Amino acid sequence: METVTELKRIRADLDMLTNLYSKLVDRLIPEEEPEVEDLKAIRDRDKVASESELLKVLDA
């Protein structure tokens, strides 16, 4: 029975530490809204270069 009680206490301590860490990170690195260009880059499809295009750029 002591083991179960101790494990519950450890779990509560871990939950508290996780919560404190999360708050600390939020203060040090605030969440920012993405810029318009970032949103565009996320939404747009990437162009895939062909092998011949890569070789031309690499001058091979």
Residue, then its C-alpha position, 0 to 999 in steps of 0.5 A: m500500500e505504501t508503494v501505491t501512495e508514493l507513486k501517486r505522490i510522485r505522479a502529482d509532483l511530476d504533474m506540478l513540474t510539467n505545469l510549471y515548465s509549461k508556464l516557464v516556456d510560455r513566458l520565455i518563448p511566447e506564442e506568435e501568430p504566423e506572418v502572411e508569408d509564412l501562412k502562404a508558404i505553409r499552404d502552397r504546394d512545393k514545386v519539385a525539381s526534376e533530375s535534369e533541372l538539378l543537374k543543370v543547376l549543379d553544372a553536372 
